[in-house]
């Protein structure tokens, strides 16, 4: 029975990946479908078949009209994922610490703090980018000290400012989600029992609440990731960082789009499927 379930899950994963690739290919050739403001189904169908054939019989030297895609597309991916991974872990750590502090010391004011986070979250990314760049330039003019690169140049990328810009909305979003999850958790009987035993808020959060909201946070992290990726498109364009999104905006051929999307989608897909093996969606809520 266990072997049958494993095979069933494996087949389901293969089907998911296959359908995802088909959808990505279909999206990549959409401009051909809408060429000259007309629906060109025959050309669209031919373009999809041609692209699928290129993927099946992949040849790095002929796949892309502008030359070899590999290894340059991998190098571009490294630039993007370097900023993304650092920002993601910084956001998770800081938001978790903030949630713990708010729950421990400012639990009565959590609603007010949530409203403040809503206002911060509403600040446009472009405004944050402009203000930070202006601050760095002004500080440099006054002191002669360059705090961070305000733009990439050649193979050198600006890293510090993109991480800060990406962290602000990420931290506020994940802190809001964490606070909401904690708010739904503290009214449950096992928390009331823990408080009646005289356990501290810090102990209750770290020992019981955090592990019980972990699955919910994990699910909401998907929204956070896609939000971060969309912001990265803007950041790489404005900072001229030579990442994978800048590469995609520079070369908009369907071949490039397909491989870029696969390089982004597949790692996240695999990571989430692996993580689900270690993050069950139910915890026994007890107080020992």
N, C-alpha and C positions, 0 to 999 in steps of 0.2 A: 504493500500500500504506500509506504514511504517513497519507494523508488518511482512509483507511478506519479506521485505528486511532484517529485523533483523533475521528471521528464516533462510534465505538464507545464510547470513554471518555466522551464528552459525553453520550451516551444513558444510560450507566450512572450518571453523576452525577445526571442529571435523575430517573431512577428512584429513586435513593437519597433524594433530597430529597422526592420525591412520597410514598414509603413512610414517611419520617420524619414528614411532616405528618399522614398518615393515622393513624399510631401515636399521635402527640401528641393528636389529636382523640379517638381512641378512649379514651385514658387520662383525658382531661378529663371525659368523661361517665360514667365508671365509677360514681360515686355513684348515678346514676339506675338503672344496671343492678342495683345491690345495695340499692335502696331498700326499706325495711321488711324487711330480711333475706330478700328474695325475689329471684329472677332475673327481671327485667322486660325481656325481650329486645325486645319490640315498642316500648316506650317508649325503650329505649336506642337502637334503630335510628333511630327518629324524631328523637331528640335529636341524633344524629350527622348526619343529613341536614340538619336545621335549622341546625346549626353550620357545615356545609360550605357551605350556601346563603348564610349570613351572610358567610363569608369570600370567596366568589366575588363577591357583590354587596355589597362592603364599603362601609358608610356610617358615617363617623366619628361622626355625630350620633345614630345609632340603633343602632349595633353593640352598645353596652354600656348596660345599663339605668340606670346611675348618671351618665351624661353622656358627654362626649367623652373618648375614651382618649388621643388624640394632641392636644397634644404632651406631656402629663404623663407618659405611660409612657416616653417617650424621656428626659425629665429624670430619672426614677427609675433608668433604665438607666445613665445617666451617673454617678449617685452610686455605683452598685454597681461598674461597670467601672473607675471611677477608682481605687477601693481595690484591686480585683483586679489590674489591669495593673501598678500600682506594686509591689504585693507580689510578683507573679510575676517581674518582672525583678530585683527585689532578691534573691529566693530563688535564681534561676538564677545571678546574678553571685556571690553569697556562697558558694553550694555549689560552684561551679566553682573559686573561689579556695581554699576549704577542701580540696577534693580534690587540687588541685595542691600545696598545702602538705604534706598528709598523705603524698602520693606522694613528694615531694622529701625530707622530713625524718623522717617517721615511718612509713615503709613497713613496717618490721618489726612495728609495733604497730597496723597497720590493722585487724586482727581485733578487738582490744580496743576500738579507737575505734568500730568498727561495733556492738559490743555496747552501748557507752555511748549511741550514737545510738538504738539500739532502746529503751533505757529512757526516753530523752527523748521519743521518739515515742509511747510508751505513756501519757504524761501526758494525761489528759482535757482537751479544749478548755475545758470549763466551769471546771476548776480553774485553768487559766492565766488565763482571763478574770477570775475572782474574785480571784486573787492580785494581778494587775496593778491592778485597780480599788482593791483594799484598799491597795496600796502608794501609789498616787496620792493617795488620800484621807488616809492617814496622813502622807505627806510634806507635803501642803497644811496639815494641822492643825499640824504642827511648825514649818513655815517660812513659811506664808502664800503659797507659790508653787504655782500650779496647773500641773503639768507637761503635762497633756493633759486634754481633755474626757472625762469618764467616761460621758457619755450625750449623745445628740443632742437638740436642742430646736428644735421648729418646722422651719424649712427648713435649720437649721444641723446638720451631722452631725459626729460624732466620727470622726476620720480616723487619727490617730497610733496610738492603742491598737489599733484593728482591724487595722492594718497589721502591728504588732508581733505580735499574737496569731496572725494568719494566717501570718506569716513563720516562726514557730518550727517547726511541724510540716512546713511546706513545705521549709525548708532541711534539716531532718534527713532527710526522705524522699529528697530529690533527692541529697543527699550520700551516703546509703547506696547508692542506685542507681548513682551515679557510681563509688563505691569498688568495688562488685561488678563493674562493667563493666571498670574498670581492672585489677582482680585477674585477670579472665579474659584480659586483653590482654597483661599483662606476661610471661606464660609462653610467648608466641609467639616464633618464631624471629627475626622482624625486630626485636623489642625486645632480644633477647639480642645480636644483631648490632650494634645501636646502642650498647649498653653496652660491647661489646668494642672499639668505636672510640673509647671515652672520652667519649662525649657525656654531658652533664649530665642529671639527672633532669628538671629544669625544661624543658630543650630537647626532650627526648624526649616529655614530656607535651604541651607546646604544639604541637610540630611533627608528631607522629605519633599518639600515643594519643588525644588529644582529638578529632581529626577522624575517627578510626576508630571511636570509640564514639558519635559524634554522632547517628547514626541510631537507635541503641538508646535513647539519652537522649530523643530526640524521641518515640519510641513510648511510653516510660514517662511522658512529660510529660502524656499524656492522663489517666492515673490521678491525677497530681498536680492537674490542673485540676479534675476532678470532685470530688476531695477538698476543694479550696479552695472550690468553689462550695457544697458541702454545709455547710461550716463557716461560710460567709458568711450562710447562712440563720439560723443560731444567733446570729451576731454582730449582724446587723441587728435581730433581735428583741430581744436583751438590751440593745443600745445605743440602741435606738429610732431608728436611722438610717433616713431616708426613701428607701431604695433599692428596687430592683425586687422583692426577695424580701419585704420588709416590705409592699409594695403588694399582692403576691400573697396574703400571709397575711391582709391586711385585707379583700380582696375576692376571694372564692373561687369566683366564677362561672366556668363553663367557657370563656366568651369571653376572660376575662382570662388564664386559665391557658394557653390556646392561644397567644396573642400573646406572653406572657412567655417561654414555652418556645421559641418561634420566634426571639425576639430574642436568646436565649442560645445556642441551638443553631446557627443559620445562620452567625453570624460565626465561630464556632470551626470549623465545617465548611469554610467557604471558606478560612480561614487555613491549616488543615492541608492542604488540597488544593493550595494555592499553595506551601506550604513543601516539600511532597514533590517539587516540580519542581526545588528547589535543594538538597535533601538526599538524595543517592543512598544506597542501602542497601549499597553496596560501594565500598570504596576500595582502590586498589592499595597494598599494604603494602610499601613499599620504603624503604630507607635510602640517601640519596644523600650 
